[in-house]
Every structure is written in structure tokens, then in C-alpha cells.
Amino acid sequence: MNFRPISIQDKDVITAFTFKSNFNNCDFAFANMCSWSFLYDSEFAVADNFLFVRFYIEEKGHRHLAYMIPLGNGDLRHAIEILEQDAEAMGFKPLILGLSLEKKEELNALFPGKFTFMADRDYFDYLYLRADLATLHGKKFQPKRNHINKFRKLYPYEYQPITPALVPQCLEVERIWWKANMDDKDVEGLSYEQLSMTFALNHFEELGLTGGAIIVYGKLVAFTYGSPVNDTVFGVHVEKADVFYEGIFNVINMEFASRVPEQYIYINREEDLGLSGLRQSKLSYNPVIILEKHAALRRR
């Protein structure tokens, strides 16, 4: 296969496969693939009507080649065999990441006993009904509405779509958030996120992103952005705020969700990375699906 690095110019080629798929995994959002490609050396190829994506991960201090499940129409068994040949030619055991439970079972049926499967709860995606996040209707969302009502009483605010003119202010909020969180999290990981976010904000329209910001007294205090994963799932990739403003995350979450087009049934708010506070926050919004993501390693 003729793999090449993922770039902005490849958006139409890649989304021709991802938008039509039923894969709800946030890693299939083109904006994620492209804005994180610097870290994973992500590449893609198209062969036999399938999209192949490969990249590198760090595993116990060693760099390992990994693949996403091939996307396309046709013989999946044949596509996996092509993937295996490519991995072996590169000197690696075939490793496929991001498999849903259904795809894990399908892969095991196609290659019984040939793969070892693993799953890490820290990397499961959280999917919500768009309508739930947009309206916060019902008793289960009463605490969220209380936070929002308190914020509205304290701060007159406006919501604005992200435009190039707002990018410098978004990056400033990111620096404020980063400073407040760097003592409690992996500094290296946050630095990578900052690089990915800077790239995304500076290539907003080309990546197919949409986003919004909360403005209080003329100052941007929160922003978020995302992009489609497929035709029915919208991914929220980033949500940052100045935590001085109590309830600000509830406000930016609801304001943005209410503007996500109704064609998207679900909103994928990605993983919690094993961070207890983030997990508690994501669970508090009552996900309708916690999307399992399994890894499959080919046995010798």
C-alpha cells in the first residue's frame, strides 16, 4: 500500500469513508487525525475500496506500529490480511486499536483464536444524546440547570462562534487553564494537547471545525470546538474555560450543544483518560453509551 502522511488536503478523501461509516469512535474524526498527526506520525492509504490508517504509539518505552480498523465496503477479512502484510513488512506484529465490541466480535469470528484482545476503560468514549445536552430537560439534569442559572445571575454573557479574530483569546484561555491544571496532570501530555489545539485553531475552517465561546464583560472566558465523526455523531474535541467563573463549563457545554445541527443524534465527548474528576464530570451528564474500545494484537 502507498501510505502517506495525513494532511489537511486529504480531508475529502478520508471523510468520504468516515462520514458514511457506523464507527462512532472519536479517533475517526478527521480533525483529530490531522491535528494529532505530529505526535503519532499518522498516515493513510486507500486500497481495494478501504481506508487504512496507521500510526505509532509508545508501549513500555518502545515505539509500536498500530492501525485503525479498515473502513470501507467489501471483504473485511481481505482488508485485514492486507493490513497484516503491511505490518509484517514494517517489522511489527499487527496491532489494531479502537475496536468497538461489535467489531471485536466480528474480527474474532473472521480470525478465530488469531488475535489477543485487550481493553482499557480509561479510553472508552462517552456518547450522549444531542437533545439531552442541548436542553438539559428532566430531573436528572436539575443540578446542571442550577449551575447555569446561578452563572446567568452573576454574569451577563454572550455566545459567539469561533472566528479567526477570537483565536488569540482562545489560546490565552488555554494558557490560563493549562497553568491551573499542570500541577495535577501529565505536563508532557498537556504540552502535546496545546500543540494540537494551536494547530486546530489556526486551521479551523480547513479542518471542518465549528466552535463557540462565552464572552463576559467583553472578555473570552471559555471556548469549545468539535467536528463530525460520521453522519449521525458529532465529536466535541476541546472544551476549555477559566475556572474562576463557577458554572462556566456547564454553560459552554449547553450553549454549544444547542447549536449542533439536529442531524447528529449523538455527541461524542471522548475519553476521560482515567482522570477521576473528568470521569465524574462525564458521568454526571448521563451518557447513553459508554463506547468500549478494544485493541487486537495478532498472535504469532
ABEGO torsion letter per residue (X at the ends): XBBBBBBAAAAAAAAAAAAABABABAAABAAAAAAAAAAAGBBBBBBGGBBBBBBBBBBGGBBBBBBBBBBEBEBAAAAAAAAAAAAAAAGBBBBBBGBBAAAAAAAAAABBGABBBBBBAAABBBBBBAAAAAAGBEAAAAAAAAAAAAAAAABBBBBBBBBAAAAAAAAAAAAAAAAAAAAABBAAAAAAAAAAAAAAAAAAAAAGBBBBBBBBGGBBABBBBBBBABAABBBBABBBBBAABBGAAAAAAAAAAAABBAABABBBAEBAGGBAAAAAAAAAAGBABBBBBBBBBBBX
